[in-house]
Amino acid sequence: MQEFSESEDLWKVTEIEEADYGCEECGPDGPKALVFLENGSGEARQQEIPEKILAAKGIQEGSVLRFGEDGELL
């Protein structure tokens, strides 16, 4: 696992919650989770990420993530 640094480019997962949608609204990526993130500067944000991506990448609370300029998870 990558270490969390003071870089604004890295975001630490502080909490993961199930997004509050019914199955009819899941879309082609399946159910999404609401991921709470914080960077090294203390900025916080939330991002919906498909649960299948979280599972495939082994993302859990405490994981450190990086996003591209387009907001996509790298």
C-alpha positions in Angstrom: 0.0 0.0 0.0 1.2 3.5 -0.8 2.0 5.8 2.1 0.0 8.9 2.7 2.0 12.1 2.2 1.3 15.8 2.4 0.7 15.8 -1.4 -2.6 17.3 -2.6 -2.6 14.7 -5.4 -3.0 11.8 -3.0 -6.3 11.2 -1.2 -6.7 8.9 1.8 -10.0 7.0 2.2 -11.4 7.9 5.5 -14.8 6.2 5.2 -16.8 4.1 2.7 -20.6 4.0 2.8 -23.1 2.3 0.5 -24.6 4.9 -1.8 -28.3 5.4 -1.2 -29.8 4.3 -4.5 -32.3 1.6 -5.5 -31.1 -1.1 -8.0 -33.1 0.5 -10.8 -30.8 3.5 -10.6 -27.4 1.6 -10.5 -26.5 2.1 -14.1 -24.1 0.1 -16.2 -21.3 0.1 -13.6 -23.5 -1.5 -10.9 -23.9 -0.3 -7.4 -21.7 2.5 -6.2 -20.2 3.4 -2.9 -19.8 6.8 -1.4 -16.1 7.2 -0.6 -15.0 10.0 1.8 -11.5 11.3 1.1 -9.0 13.6 2.7 -5.7 14.9 1.3 -2.5 15.9 3.0 -3.7 19.5 3.2 -6.8 18.5 5.2 -9.2 19.1 2.3 -12.1 16.7 2.3 -14.2 15.5 -0.6 -16.7 12.7 -1.5 -16.6 10.6 -4.6 -19.0 7.9 -5.8 -17.0 4.9 -7.0 -18.5 1.7 -8.4 -18.2 -1.1 -5.8 -16.7 -3.5 -8.4 -13.8 -1.1 -8.8 -13.3 -0.8 -5.1 -13.2 -4.6 -4.9 -11.0 -5.1 -8.0 -8.4 -2.6 -6.7 -8.7 -3.7 -3.0 -9.7 -0.2 -1.9 -10.7 0.0 1.7 -10.7 2.6 4.5 -7.1 3.8 4.9 -6.2 3.2 1.3 -4.5 6.1 -0.5 -5.8 7.0 -4.0 -4.8 9.2 -6.8 -7.2 10.8 -9.3 -6.6 12.1 -12.8 -7.4 15.6 -13.9 -10.7 14.3 -15.2 -11.6 13.0 -11.8 -11.1 9.4 -12.7 -9.4 7.0 -10.3 -5.9 6.1 -11.4 
